[in-house]
Structures are given as C-alpha cells and as structure tokens.
Amino acid sequence: MATPARPHRQLPNWLVQNRNFVLLWLAYGIAAFGDHLSEQALLKERNAFNRGDCTRVQALITFGFFLPFVILGPLAGWWSDRSSRKHTMVAADLFRAALAFNMAFIVGCLASRLPPALGDYSIVIPLAVVGTLAAFFSPARQAILPTLIRDDQLVRANAMISALGTIGAILSAVVGGMLVQSLGKQWNYHLNALTFTLSALCVGSIAMSRTRAVLHPPLEGIWAPLRSGFRYVGTHARVLQLILLATVYWAAAGVVISVIPAIAKIYFGENYTASGTYRGVLGIGLASGATVMTILGSTIPIPLALLIGLLAAAFWILALAGAVALHVGPILTGVCLFGMGGGGAAILVTIMASLQRFVPDARRGRIFGVADMWTMAAIVATTGLLGLPHIQHIDSYIPWLLLATGLALVATTVPAWRVYRRGSRTPALVWLFWQFVRFYAAFWCRARRVGPCTVPRTGPVMLAANHASGVDPLVILGTCSHRLVNFIVEKQFYRSPVAGWFIRLGGCIPVARENPGKSSFAHALARLSAGDCLGIFPQGTYVAPEEDQPEAKSGVGWLALRSGATVIPCHVSGTRFVDNPLLSLIRRHRVCVRYGPPVDLSELRGPERDKEAPQLATEQIMGAIRALAPADGTP
C-alpha cells in the first residue's frame, strides 16, 4: 500500500516547512469552513426558528450526519488500511462536492414526496449520504497524518489541524448565518461544494514519496481484519480508555450542539446570524484550546491534560445551564460556550495524538474506524434521543439537559482518576502534584532525558546527582516518571510557608547543611529501609560555574554503605545559574538529565571496611556522576 518512505530524520523540523502536512492542514481547514454553511441552510429549509422544537431540528441534522460513522466506521477503517488513503480522501471530497452543489434540489424532492409528519427527514437523508463519505474520509485522514510527520510532532500537528478546522468552522457558522439571512440558502450550498473541491485539490497534491509510510502486507478478506481491529482495542487498555473518554465527551457535545440554536433564539429571536455566531464562539473556544495545546505540545502528561479537560468542560456546561436558566445575558452565555470549547480541545487533541502514537501504522485505519464508531455512536445516541421523538416544547428543558450533561462529565472524572492512579503507591494529592511537576519540568525547564532512566521500580534506592541549580530536584522528578524521588533538602526551605508545604508534600527530609545531625541520618536510613527512593546531592549546595565546586560530603558514602541501597548516579546539565533557588524556578532552562548504571560499592561493604570507606564510596559515587557529563560541552 505504502510507497518507499523518507527516513524519519529527513522530515522537516518545522511543521510549516513540511509541504505534505501543510496541504493536509489546509484541506481540513477548507472543508471545515464548508461544513456549517449547509447546516445553517438546512435549519432554514425546515423553518427551525419559527418552531418550538428548534433543538429537535438541530439534533436531527447532527444525527443524520453522524449515523453513518456508527454503522460504517470499522468498515471505513478497514478500507483505509487496505486502500490508498490519499485517493480515498480525494474521492470522498469530490462526491461531497457534488452532493452539496445539488443539496437544495435533493431536499426539495424529498420534502415533496415524504408525508408532512416526516418532512424533517428530508434533510436527514442527504446528510446521511454526506456523512457516509465523511466516515471514509475521517480514518484515512487520521491514519495518514503520522506518516507525514515525526512522532514528536503529533500533539502539535493535531492541535494545528484542530485549530485551523475550528477557525474554519467559526467562519462557516458566522458566514453561513449571514448568507441565509441576506442572500438565501442556495449560496450556502454552492460555496460548500467549492470548499470540498478545493480540499480535494490539496489532498491530491500530497506527495506520498515524501512520507515515512511503513510497508505492510495487504489485508486478506474483510471480517478477519475487522475482528482484529476490535480485538486490538479490547486487549490494549490505554487505547480502550482513550476511546471511552472520547465517547463520553462526544455524547456531551451532541447535547450542547443541539441546544445552541434554541439558546440563540432565547436572546435574539429568529436570527440565523446569531445562531451561527454562537456556534462560532464555541469554535473560538476550541481554537483557543487547540492553540494552547500547540504551545504545550507533548510536555503536558496525558492524564493531567485529560483530567483538566474533563473538569473544565464539565464546569462550563454547568455554568451554561445556570446562564440559560437565569437568563444572565448573551455575553456570559457566550463565555460559557467558549470555556466548554477550550476544555474540549484539551480532550480531543490529547486523545487523537495519543492514539496516533500508540497504534502501529498497519492497524491505524481500523482502530480509528472503531474509535469513530464508538464516539459517533455517543453523539448519535444523544441527538437521536433529542431529535427522533416529538417532544413538545423541548426547548424549555434546555437547562435540565445541560445540567444532566455537566454532571455526567463530572462523574466521568472519577473512574478516569482511578484508572490513571491505578498501581501508584503515592497518595492522591502527591500524585497530582507530581503530574504538575512533570509538566513544569518538560515545558518551562525544557527538560529531556538522554538515555533510559535506570532507577529501579522497587526496592531502596539512593539517587545521587550533581547540583547546579535550584531546579535540579524538579527536573529529576520530571524525568523519572515511574518512581517518586524523596529528596534531602536544606532545613530553611523546609520551614518556608509556601515552598515548605510543597516540600513536605513531596516527602522530603530536612537536614542542616553544616551540621546534619544523627536524627537526619536516622530518618534517611528509615526511609531507605522502608524501600523508598531517596534523592541526594552529595555536594550539599551549588555555586556559580566559574567558582570552585564544593567537595562532596562523606556522609553520602556512609549512608550508601550502611543502608545497602542501590545507588544510581544522575547528571543534570543545561541549567542557568541563579544564586536564589526560588528565582531559579522562574528562569527558563534547557536541561538534559542522564541516569547511569548502579554504582558498585560491594568492595567497600562488609566487616572489613575501615574509616576511609565512606569517603571512598563518596568519591566513587561522584566519579560515576561526572562520567555521565556530556564530553563535547553540549547540555
């Protein structure tokens, strides 16, 4: 299926320099601009704003479009893994362009032939055909993206695509409302057809010879590959968890999308421009959230991004329920829609990038097909419940619908929290603090680990590192992701009102630098005897790089010999010197952290050891730390 690939290292460092990515990016943004043009016109076709069930009409529009994703999602994913993803997208765009161009004629014919009681389905049927083509386009686009870029660019690439697509949706909703209001719905359909044609041209210009697509054997048959896709999801917990979270979010999104026209009607009456503007505000929130995710990239841990996104989306949906119930005004209502979009972007971008990173290329199309089926089943279920039954005066129940939706998202955070905390021996608050430290180290300190982290997962460990800056403990915590390190810290920081609270939360041990005292050593021995991982800086303090470096304390060697703990050397480089430890937290750094193999102190242990053994052990530990320093002077 794939053509000979360009090596990973030859792909551009900047996404905007990657011609293939830019073409896919533009194609998605252009097509997104066209999508809501037809949606506003279809609301006009059914005269939605002059009815008491505007929510139902919008729900039917969403239901008709997404229903094919549920029915055909896995099959579309199989097709994506079997056939040319590029050609699939081009064909889907061209067929959608033809349908959009003739949408007014198709809807008119169906409306004249259907019984009056079923007249609303005249817009559902053609949308289902458009949704069928979109169902084949979606897994092909999601599966082809990782072949165009490097793995470390996935979060930013998805965020950029989401942001541009959302900007397109914003403009589409606003422009679509204005066109319907002033020029008539025919303009919406023709402009939509033009956007799909331009999208097809962009996708058709992608040069597959410049990708890193992986050659894999062709799929035999249909049902066996489809079953393997479902089996892969069922047997890979991380993939299943991500798809389930996306399913919950899309169920909530189905409710919010359905009620937006009715909310606009509350404040503005029969005004399609206002309805489009509110959809645009939601889109601006999505674009803003995607922009933030573009800046953060892969620096924010997946659990932290998802939990923050879920809670943010839940909070703003609950706030929207209150705003509608109390009629607080259009501005505050718009703020709530904006906030929900921002939380949603954090969820969607994180899930998309994670799936693309975890799933191998040979299975990616089918897995995204399964994901589309589950997530779109959620939005079809919620919009079907709102749109298929004839609920009298459904618009009056909007605050209650939003309240139930927000509480459902809050409830979802509980199992999500438990899943991501599973297997962790650290208290809940400490675990959460650790996630924020990992984010701070990766984003602000730009910390990266060179080589593997050699810290054992269990058993007593002494992690000994050089000391060059006040951020050293945090970058070690951030790069040792599987084991919480408890540091020995200066007593004066332990007593600080603010910093001291975080230091105590992290389980650090206070010690007087000049006179450690027996109690500090006894406390450290007790922690190691309990199987903890103890971080220690043998030099005790740090000075400017041009000054003579302080000598390592022999107490480090004594503690290592007495405890029998595994000693792991660690070297931190790339920090910028600041005399004040707290100010060093504010300055940006570009840190590299290297972990070495365990230091062998077996010759210094045992009954034959003498008084010089602790000093010799300290020197051996410091030698192992210095051996990890970069030889060429780079960070």
PyMOL commands that set and color helices and strands:
alter all, ss='L'
color gray80, all
select helices_A, chain A and resi 8-10+15-17+19-45+48-50+54-82+85-101+103-113+116-118+121-148+151-182+185-204+208-210+223-235+237-268+272-299+302-326+330-358+361-387+394-421+428-443+472-479+491-494+499-505+518-529+554-563+581-584+602-604+613-627
alter helices_A, ss='H'
color red, helices_A
select strands_A, chain A and resi 448-450+461-465+486-490+509-511+533-536+566-573+592-595
alter strands_A, ss='S'
color yellow, strands_A
deselect
rebuild
show_as cartoon
